[in-house]
Amino acid sequence: MVSIPVRIANNLKQTTDKMYRIISDFDISITHEIEKLIDVVRHKTVHRGEIGEGREGLITFHLLNELIREIILRMVDYKGERKSQILLRGKSTTHNRVDGSAIK
């Protein structure tokens, strides 16, 4: 096993922690797909431009796209319906604002 220098390991942890905090701040459920996106795919995507191959790559692309859009929509308190293939699959599109009040 290759050891990672402490400085690099700390930077990875800080980056993933920031991503989890952003997602949590906007009351987005942390699913298995999001955990994989943050913990595994993020590094490959940022440093090598890889998002996976075939179906896995397509799912990763859609999840990342939907996650970015959903964070922005929640930042601006967008109240309309959302279309989602992965992130909001099977969930109501009524969301809470950062202050906790419902978006209807």
MARMIBA-295028 format. One record per residue (C-alpha): residue in one letter; x, y, z. Coordinates in steps of 0.05 Angstrom, whole numbers. Layout:
BEGIN
node rest = a east = X north = Y up = Z
...
//
This chain:
BEGIN
node rest = m east = 0 north = 0 up = 0
node rest = v east = 26 north = 69 up = -18
node rest = s east = 26 north = 118 up = 39
node rest = i east = -1 north = 188 up = 27
node rest = p east = 38 north = 246 up = 57
node rest = v east = 2 north = 276 up = 117
node rest = r east = -4 north = 344 up = 83
node rest = i east = -39 north = 314 up = 23
node rest = a east = -84 north = 270 up = 66
node rest = n east = -104 north = 331 up = 107
node rest = n east = -121 north = 370 up = 43
node rest = l east = -164 north = 312 up = 17
node rest = k east = -201 north = 309 up = 84
node rest = q east = -212 north = 384 up = 84
node rest = t east = -239 north = 383 up = 13
node rest = t east = -287 north = 326 up = 26
node rest = d east = -309 north = 357 up = 92
node rest = k east = -325 north = 422 up = 56
node rest = m east = -366 north = 386 up = 4
node rest = y east = -405 north = 348 up = 57
node rest = r east = -418 north = 413 up = 95
node rest = i east = -444 north = 449 up = 33
node rest = i east = -491 north = 391 up = 17
node rest = s east = -515 north = 387 up = 89
node rest = d east = -524 north = 463 up = 94
node rest = f east = -574 north = 458 up = 37
node rest = d east = -611 north = 400 up = 69
node rest = i east = -594 north = 351 up = 13
node rest = s east = -595 north = 278 up = 35
node rest = i east = -528 north = 244 up = 33
node rest = t east = -541 north = 181 up = -8
node rest = h east = -494 north = 125 up = -25
node rest = e east = -485 north = 156 up = -94
node rest = i east = -466 north = 223 up = -64
node rest = e east = -417 north = 190 up = -16
node rest = k east = -384 north = 155 up = -74
node rest = l east = -383 north = 219 up = -114
node rest = i east = -348 north = 257 up = -59
node rest = d east = -302 north = 203 up = -31
node rest = v east = -280 north = 167 up = -95
node rest = v east = -300 north = 202 up = -159
node rest = r east = -283 north = 273 up = -139
node rest = h east = -209 north = 261 up = -138
node rest = k east = -208 north = 225 up = -205
node rest = t east = -252 north = 278 up = -236
node rest = v east = -213 north = 337 up = -211
node rest = h east = -142 north = 310 up = -221
node rest = r east = -150 north = 264 up = -281
node rest = g east = -214 north = 286 up = -315
node rest = e east = -245 north = 217 up = -305
node rest = i east = -318 north = 206 up = -285
node rest = g east = -323 north = 132 up = -299
node rest = e east = -339 north = 92 up = -361
node rest = g east = -404 north = 73 up = -394
node rest = r east = -465 north = 74 up = -350
node rest = e east = -425 north = 91 up = -287
node rest = g east = -396 north = 153 up = -320
node rest = l east = -464 north = 175 up = -345
node rest = i east = -495 north = 167 up = -275
node rest = t east = -436 north = 205 up = -245
node rest = f east = -444 north = 261 up = -296
node rest = h east = -519 north = 268 up = -283
node rest = l east = -511 north = 265 up = -207
node rest = l east = -457 north = 319 up = -207
node rest = n east = -499 north = 362 up = -254
node rest = e east = -561 north = 354 up = -212
node rest = l east = -524 north = 366 up = -147
node rest = i east = -494 north = 432 up = -172
node rest = r east = -561 north = 455 up = -199
node rest = e east = -598 north = 436 up = -135
node rest = i east = -548 north = 474 up = -91
node rest = i east = -555 north = 536 up = -135
node rest = l east = -632 north = 531 up = -136
node rest = r east = -633 north = 526 up = -60
node rest = m east = -585 north = 585 up = -54
node rest = v east = -633 north = 629 up = -92
node rest = d east = -695 north = 599 up = -59
node rest = y east = -724 north = 574 up = -124
node rest = k east = -794 north = 549 up = -110
node rest = g east = -811 north = 513 up = -175
node rest = e east = -811 north = 440 up = -193
node rest = r east = -745 north = 404 up = -204
node rest = k east = -732 north = 350 up = -255
node rest = s east = -684 north = 297 up = -231
node rest = q east = -661 north = 230 up = -256
node rest = i east = -617 north = 213 up = -196
node rest = l east = -611 north = 264 up = -139
node rest = l east = -685 north = 275 up = -123
node rest = r east = -710 north = 209 up = -151
node rest = g east = -775 north = 190 up = -116
node rest = k east = -775 north = 251 up = -71
node rest = s east = -821 north = 310 up = -66
node rest = t east = -793 north = 372 up = -99
node rest = t east = -815 north = 416 up = -40
node rest = h east = -752 north = 434 up = -3
node rest = n east = -730 north = 474 up = 57
node rest = r east = -690 north = 538 up = 54
node rest = v east = -625 north = 544 up = 92
node rest = d east = -664 north = 581 up = 147
node rest = g east = -709 north = 519 up = 155
node rest = s east = -773 north = 549 up = 125
node rest = a east = -808 north = 507 up = 72
node rest = i east = -804 north = 522 up = -2
node rest = k east = -871 north = 507 up = -33
//
